[in-house]
Amino acid sequence: MPEKNRASTDELLAQLFKERNLEHFLQKNESAYLMPSFSDYLNMWCKKHLEVPGQVIRRANIEKSYGHQLFSGRRNPSRDTVLQLAFAMNADYGEAQEMLMIARRSPLYPRIRRDTVIIYCLHNRISLADTQIILHDLDLPLLGRKKSERTEADC
C-alpha cells in the first residue's frame, strides 16, 4: 500500500508549479510515482486483514472466477468493481479513492449525483447491499450493473 509519509497530492502539485526544471522535479519525486498493481494491493490488504480473496469477492457480489482473475492480476477492474471491492473491504471514502487511483480509474466526484450517494455511503459505512437499495430508490444505476442492463434513463 502506498506510503503515508510522502507528500500529499496538493503538496506535490505546489512543488511542481514552483519547479523550473521538469527533469529535476521528476527525479526528486520518483517515489511519488511508485504504486502497487491493483492485484498486489488486494492481496496485501487480504494478508494484512487475515482474509482470503474468496470472502472479499463474495461480499463484493462479484462473479467468482472474475474476482479471482482480479486478485491474480489477469484482469483489470472496472470503476464499479473497484467500488464494490471497497465496500466489501469496509473502506472509507479516502481508502476507496486510493483504490480507484491504484486501479487507474476516475475518482469519486461529489458533483455527480450517483458519486455523491456512494461517497455518503462509504463515509457512513453503509453496506454494499444497503447502498444498492439507496441507489435503486433514487433511480440511479446500481454498482456492477452491466451497460447492457442500463436503461436510457441511466445514460
BELSULFEN-V84504 format. One line per field, one symbol per residue. ss: DSSP state (A for helix, B for strand, O for the rest). phi: phi as a letter, one per 20 degrees, with the letter a starting at -180 (. if undefined). psi: psi as a letter, one per 20 degrees, with the letter a starting at -180 (. if undefined). Layout:
BEGIN
ss = ???
phi = ???
psi = ???
END
This chain:
BEGIN
ss = OOOOOOOOAAAAAAAAAAOOOAAAAAAAOAAAAOOOOAAAAAAAAAAAOOOOAAAAAAAOOOOAAAAAAAAAOOOOOOAAAAAAAAAAOOOOAAAAAAAAAAOOOOOOOOOOAAAAAAAAAAAOOOOAAAAAAAAAAOOOOOOOOOAAAOOAAAO
phi = .gfeeefffffffffffefedfgfffffdgffeebfffffggffffffdlddggffffffldggfffffffenfcdeffffgfffgffelfegffffffffffldfffcfedgffgffggfffelefgffffffgffeldfffnffgfeeeffff
psi = qqqijrqrgggggggghhphogggggghkhhiipqrrhhggghhggghjlqqhhgggghilqpghgghhghijhqpqrghgghghgghjkqagghgggggghilqqrqoijpgghggggggghjlprgghghgggghjlqpqpjpqhiiqrhhh.
END
